[in-house]
Amino acid sequence: MHPFVFLTALCLGIVSATIELDQRLDEEWIRWKEKYGKQYGVEECRRAVWEKNMKMIIQHNREYDQGKHNFDMAMNGFGDMVSVAWIC
């Protein structure tokens, strides 16, 4: 399967599984797009991926604060990609 087709199908699955985006992350989303120069025709898919990654980072860092991990995490310019996108 062509990577673009796979990525599109994956994004559609993420968007359909995400009933509502977390509005508490709206300002962070805007700042992140400005920082990394991101522009999208349709944002829903990339926002859903970014939000899923952001929530994973937040959860990991909570666990880091509790001593469950020996490193913390931060969002970077690849936060709108699923792992398949940046591996390919």
C-alpha positions as CSV (number, residue, x, y, z in Angstrom):
1,M,0.0,0.0,0.0
2,H,1.3,3.5,-0.9
3,P,2.4,5.3,2.3
4,F,0.2,8.3,1.5
5,V,-2.9,6.2,1.1
6,F,-2.1,4.4,4.4
7,L,-1.5,7.7,6.2
8,T,-4.7,9.2,4.9
9,A,-6.7,6.1,6.0
10,L,-5.0,6.2,9.4
11,C,-5.8,9.9,9.8
12,L,-9.4,9.4,8.9
13,G,-9.6,6.7,11.5
14,I,-8.1,8.9,14.2
15,V,-10.5,11.8,13.3
16,S,-13.5,9.5,13.3
17,A,-12.5,8.0,16.6
18,T,-12.0,11.5,18.1
19,I,-15.5,12.8,18.7
20,E,-14.5,16.2,20.0
21,L,-11.2,18.0,20.1
22,D,-10.0,19.3,23.5
23,Q,-10.6,23.0,23.4
24,R,-8.3,23.5,26.3
25,L,-5.4,22.8,23.9
26,D,-6.5,25.4,21.3
27,E,-4.0,28.1,22.2
28,E,-1.2,25.6,22.5
29,W,-2.1,24.2,19.0
30,I,-2.0,27.7,17.5
31,R,1.4,28.5,19.2
32,W,2.8,25.2,18.0
33,K,1.7,25.8,14.4
34,E,3.2,29.3,14.5
35,K,6.5,28.1,16.0
36,Y,7.0,25.4,13.4
37,G,5.4,27.2,10.4
38,K,2.6,24.7,10.0
39,Q,-0.3,25.4,7.6
40,Y,-3.0,23.0,6.6
41,G,-5.9,23.1,4.2
42,V,-7.9,21.0,6.5
43,E,-6.6,20.8,10.1
44,E,-8.8,18.2,11.7
45,C,-6.7,15.2,11.0
46,R,-3.4,16.8,11.9
47,R,-4.9,18.4,15.0
48,A,-6.2,15.0,16.1
49,V,-2.8,13.4,15.7
50,W,-1.1,16.3,17.4
51,E,-3.6,16.2,20.3
52,K,-3.1,12.5,20.8
53,N,0.6,13.0,20.9
54,M,0.4,15.9,23.2
55,K,-1.8,14.0,25.7
56,M,0.6,11.1,25.6
57,I,3.5,13.5,26.4
58,I,1.5,15.1,29.2
59,Q,0.7,11.6,30.7
60,H,4.3,10.5,30.4
61,N,5.6,13.7,32.1
62,R,3.1,13.1,35.0
63,E,4.5,9.7,35.4
64,Y,8.1,11.1,35.2
65,D,7.2,13.5,38.0
66,Q,6.1,10.4,40.0
67,G,9.5,8.7,39.4
68,K,8.1,6.1,36.9
69,H,10.4,7.2,34.1
70,N,14.0,8.5,34.0
71,F,13.4,11.1,31.2
72,D,10.8,13.7,30.4
73,M,9.3,14.4,27.0
74,A,8.4,17.6,25.0
75,M,6.5,18.4,21.8
76,N,8.6,19.0,18.7
77,G,8.0,19.8,15.0
78,F,6.9,16.3,14.3
79,G,4.0,16.3,16.7
80,D,1.4,16.3,13.9
81,M,2.7,13.1,12.4
82,V,2.0,9.5,13.2
83,S,5.0,7.3,13.6
84,V,4.6,5.7,10.2
85,A,4.8,9.2,8.6
86,W,8.3,10.1,9.9
87,I,9.7,6.6,9.6
88,C,8.9,6.5,5.9
